[in-house]
Amino acid sequence: MNETTLSSGFDAIPQAILDKLTRFDMPAVRGIDASEQTMEVAGVTVPVYQCESLVLGSGAAGMRATVELQRRGVDVLVASTGLFAGTSACSGSDKQTLYTASTDYKGDNFVKYAQSLCSGGAMDFSTAYVEAVGSIDAMGGLQYMGLPLPHDDQGAILRYQTDHDEAGRATSCGPRTSKLMVKVLFEEALTLGVRILPSCSGIQIVKETVDGAERVCGLIALHREEKRNDYGLIFIRCEDLIIATGGPGELYRDSVYPHHCHGGLGLALEAGVELCNVTESQFGIGTPRTNFPWNLSGTYVQVMPRIYSVDAEGNEIHFLKRFYRTTREMVSNTFRKGYQWPYHSTRMLDYGSSLLDLAVFLEQQAGRKVYLDFLRNPEPVNEGDDFSLDNLDPDVREYLENNEALQELPIDRLRRMNPLAIELYRMHGSDLAAEPLEFAMNNQHMNGGILIDDWGRTSLAGCYAIGEAAGSHGVTRPGGAALNSGQVFGKRVALAIKRARDGKTNTVADAAVVSGAIEGTLKDADRFVSGGSVRKPKVVKTEIQARMSDNAGIICTADEVKSALEAATALRCEVEAEGLQVSSASMVGQAFRWRHMAWVSEAVLTALDYYISAGGGSRGARAICSEDGTRCPDAKVEDLSRFNFIEEQAKDREEKLIVSRVEEGLQVSALPVDLTPEVQREFFEKGWGSYLIKEG
Ligand SMILES: Cc1cc2nc3c(=O)[nH]c(=O)nc-3n(C[C@H](O)[C@H](O)[C@H](O)COP(=O)(O)OP(=O)(O)OC[C@H]3O[C@@H](n4cnc5c(N)ncnc54)[C@H](O)[C@@H]3O)c2cc1C
């Protein structure tokens, strides 16, 4: 493409070029042959697989760890429920974002970058710094593997500003950045000859005691292709396990995750692995899962489509006019959802952009469907106060001017700024140029997860967690930091494992421990099939998802969280004691997954209840509403006094909340974090020597 074509924007780009970023094939993957090694447990033949490092999950994080491990000569096996399932392969937004140190203009400042990652609290500065410096290599590695990140002729990657991003460190390959990441990582893995076990779900971590301390020795999994026993049960013997199973997207009814994202937090909790910051999630506007789940940040809202709801009688309601005072205020805040995408309680104040989130949430609660219409400009808030591109807040007008996007209609502005955004919906059955798009407030991402240190190590020796499974983020995170974190920690776990393994020979797992664990799992599976319980996974799913969306969404109260926790604990105890009921052996995976999810839901509510009971205020994704609250959003005519909320306490930023499994359930404790922006400077000759020794 020449400079003339570039300067005339998207209008001149041939469709075939755009298609490469949205309509591309994933590589064909051939799974490994069935293992011939088996063991007999309670009269059942159980196939056994062996590897040094087992990567569980094949999203962008898991595949980065895989490639980095294989390159370092570690014998790695990837086992995954769906090779191209999960959020990396199936989610995105108008410009799905990767947040890395900027190579733009005068370069970046890693300390400032790290500060922006941990500024919301509950995250150590050291972790943030590791992600900041590691981002250069994370991005460079992906570029080397073929990720088409846009850059200028000097080689600087093109940037823009995203959520919680003061410096403009965001970049993107378009709506499908993370799918393209998975693609290039898989291609690399295949070139390197990595062993892959598709259609394989981990259901139980097996531990043994070595020198008085517990460590991982393998994983019990269900393999859909396996026919040597009724359940497809296999055992994978490994020295190290990397949990890269993504986030618990199935936790909420109102969710923009793709279907079947269960994550690995329940698997970890059952094995006694500690979780952290599970109170912290992101909620925002997106298309519902019943259609095509997709995030609606960036240009989708920056073009300021008309927003309205429809009641049961089919009447169109201009609900935002009850919230904002002028048309300019309403549309400028619609625009700001582009880079202030996640809901935040304080942005409900002063007629800010999360007042829009609250308004949408209330329409949903009232049973009305909400739409974006790209064919019509916004309706006026007051009579005579018509929408005009000449009457916008200065930042909004400047952005549209800079992007030459002052066309008459939202669809034309979108076509000008980001035709891929239109293309993506067209591919999934919605033509934004022909009909309005239904949307809703949804759960999208969990910032918390499995507690890790700065090498991705969990509280269980030999067990690592990366990507969305890991609780590496604090309360807030810039958009794109999730994908970066998965890449950085994907490499760091490989380094840590290589260093820890060098010179060591593989151990032999304690056969009695392994048989005992498998026998226990087989008994659970038998019980699920023989109908010991009346509860079916589907019923448990509906109950958990409704409880989480209704009581642990963007608006919470102490009482509602407490009673939700009581119900969640009762459900988990019942599921533990009586199991679940499935109709056939091939369905036991559902039962194990929903037993895990019962734990995860209880863990989130336990942490939330602990936080609120200790006086914790509104932060991150949630407003903690109470009569004792000191802040209250205002609206033009709507009475919002019931959303009086408690402010965040500064002291809460200084700790992570840890959820651990104890004898009878779960317990929460606080772990102090160090937010001091200090970096230990290393000197070359001194540091070089110690590096060479560590690398071996
Ligand atoms: C709509 C949407 C938009 C987003 N936009 C952005 C963005 O712009 N920037 C950003 O940084 N982040 C974004 N995120 C978040 C980001 O996409 C995810 O955090 C990230 O892709 C997670 O990658 P992962 O590799 O950890 O997990 P995933 O990509 O979810 O992969 C998990 C893998 O684990 C497998 N698996 C799950 N359980 C098991 C099991 N028990 N056994 C075996 N395998 C298992 C799955 O099949 C899958 O292969 C977005 C998320 C959504 C939903």
The ligand as an SDF file (V2000), in Angstrom:
LIG
                    3D

 53 58  0  0  0  0  0  0  0  0999 V2000
  -15.8200   -9.1900   24.4850 C   0  0  0  0  0  0  0  0  0  0  0  0
  -14.4390   -9.1520   25.0500 C   0  0  0  0  0  0  0  0  0  0  0  0
  -13.5390   -8.1810   24.6290 C   0  0  0  0  0  0  0  0  0  0  0  0
  -12.2580   -8.1300   25.1640 C   0  0  0  0  0  0  0  0  0  0  0  0
  -11.3830   -7.1690   24.7390 N   0  0  0  0  0  0  0  0  0  0  0  0
  -10.1300   -7.1430   25.2430 C   0  0  0  0  0  0  0  0  0  0  0  0
   -9.1920   -6.1880   24.7650 C   0  0  0  0  0  0  0  0  0  0  0  0
   -9.4750   -5.3790   23.8800 O   0  0  0  0  0  0  0  0  0  0  0  0
   -7.9470   -6.2160   25.2990 N   0  0  0  0  0  0  0  0  0  0  0  0
   -7.5800   -7.1010   26.2840 C   0  0  0  0  0  0  0  0  0  0  0  0
   -6.4300   -7.0640   26.7430 O   0  0  0  0  0  0  0  0  0  0  0  0
   -8.4600   -8.0100   26.7440 N   0  0  0  0  0  0  0  0  0  0  0  0
   -9.7070   -8.0500   26.2490 C   0  0  0  0  0  0  0  0  0  0  0  0
  -10.5820   -8.9910   26.7080 N   0  0  0  0  0  0  0  0  0  0  0  0
  -10.0930   -9.9820   27.6650 C   0  0  0  0  0  0  0  0  0  0  0  0
   -9.1720  -10.9720   26.9650 C   0  0  0  0  0  0  0  0  0  0  0  0
   -9.7120  -11.3070   25.7010 O   0  0  0  0  0  0  0  0  0  0  0  0
   -8.9810  -12.2280   27.7950 C   0  0  0  0  0  0  0  0  0  0  0  0
   -8.6180  -11.8870   29.1010 O   0  0  0  0  0  0  0  0  0  0  0  0
   -7.9140  -13.1190   27.1900 C   0  0  0  0  0  0  0  0  0  0  0  0
   -8.1880  -13.3940   25.8320 O   0  0  0  0  0  0  0  0  0  0  0  0
   -7.7900  -14.4090   27.9780 C   0  0  0  0  0  0  0  0  0  0  0  0
   -6.8510  -15.2270   27.3390 O   0  0  0  0  0  0  0  0  0  0  0  0
   -6.4690  -16.6100   28.0060 P   0  0  0  0  0  0  0  0  0  0  0  0
   -5.4740  -17.2290   27.1100 O   0  0  0  0  0  0  0  0  0  0  0  0
   -6.1200  -16.3990   29.4180 O   0  0  0  0  0  0  0  0  0  0  0  0
   -7.8350  -17.4560   28.0210 O   0  0  0  0  0  0  0  0  0  0  0  0
   -8.7920  -17.8960   26.8180 P   0  0  0  0  0  0  0  0  0  0  0  0
   -8.4680  -17.2360   25.5620 O   0  0  0  0  0  0  0  0  0  0  0  0
  -10.1820  -17.7590   27.3340 O   0  0  0  0  0  0  0  0  0  0  0  0
   -8.4500  -19.4200   26.6300 O   0  0  0  0  0  0  0  0  0  0  0  0
   -8.7840  -20.3690   27.5850 C   0  0  0  0  0  0  0  0  0  0  0  0
   -8.5280  -21.7500   27.0030 C   0  0  0  0  0  0  0  0  0  0  0  0
   -8.6410  -22.7050   28.0430 O   0  0  0  0  0  0  0  0  0  0  0  0
   -9.4730  -23.7790   27.6160 C   0  0  0  0  0  0  0  0  0  0  0  0
  -10.0280  -24.3520   28.8460 N   0  0  0  0  0  0  0  0  0  0  0  0
  -10.8660  -23.7950   29.7330 C   0  0  0  0  0  0  0  0  0  0  0  0
  -11.0670  -24.6250   30.7720 N   0  0  0  0  0  0  0  0  0  0  0  0
  -10.3280  -25.7270   30.5350 C   0  0  0  0  0  0  0  0  0  0  0  0
  -10.1010  -26.9210   31.2540 C   0  0  0  0  0  0  0  0  0  0  0  0
  -10.6730  -27.1820   32.4260 N   0  0  0  0  0  0  0  0  0  0  0  0
   -9.2820  -27.8500   30.7000 N   0  0  0  0  0  0  0  0  0  0  0  0
   -8.6830  -27.6400   29.5010 C   0  0  0  0  0  0  0  0  0  0  0  0
   -8.8560  -26.4930   28.7960 N   0  0  0  0  0  0  0  0  0  0  0  0
   -9.6530  -25.5600   29.3140 C   0  0  0  0  0  0  0  0  0  0  0  0
  -10.4470  -23.1390   26.6570 C   0  0  0  0  0  0  0  0  0  0  0  0
  -11.0430  -24.0910   25.8090 O   0  0  0  0  0  0  0  0  0  0  0  0
   -9.5150  -22.1670   25.9300 C   0  0  0  0  0  0  0  0  0  0  0  0
   -8.8060  -22.8400   24.9270 O   0  0  0  0  0  0  0  0  0  0  0  0
  -11.8710   -9.0680   26.1710 C   0  0  0  0  0  0  0  0  0  0  0  0
  -12.7650  -10.0420   26.5910 C   0  0  0  0  0  0  0  0  0  0  0  0
  -14.0420  -10.0970   26.0390 C   0  0  0  0  0  0  0  0  0  0  0  0
  -14.9870  -11.1600   26.5220 C   0  0  0  0  0  0  0  0  0  0  0  0
  1  2  1  0
  2  3  1  0
  2 52  2  0
  3  4  2  0
  4  5  1  0
  4 50  1  0
  5  6  2  0
  6  7  1  0
  6 13  1  0
  7  8  2  0
  7  9  1  0
  9 10  1  0
 10 11  2  0
 10 12  1  0
 12 13  2  0
 13 14  1  0
 14 15  1  0
 14 50  1  0
 15 16  1  0
 16 17  1  0
 16 18  1  0
 18 19  1  0
 18 20  1  0
 20 21  1  0
 20 22  1  0
 22 23  1  0
 23 24  1  0
 24 25  2  0
 24 26  1  0
 24 27  1  0
 27 28  1  0
 28 29  2  0
 28 30  1  0
 28 31  1  0
 31 32  1  0
 32 33  1  0
 33 34  1  0
 33 48  1  0
 34 35  1  0
 35 36  1  0
 35 46  1  0
 36 37  1  0
 36 45  1  0
 37 38  2  0
 38 39  1  0
 39 40  1  0
 39 45  2  0
 40 41  1  0
 40 42  2  0
 42 43  1  0
 43 44  2  0
 44 45  1  0
 46 47  1  0
 46 48  1  0
 48 49  1  0
 50 51  2  0
 51 52  1  0
 52 53  1  0
M  END
$$$$
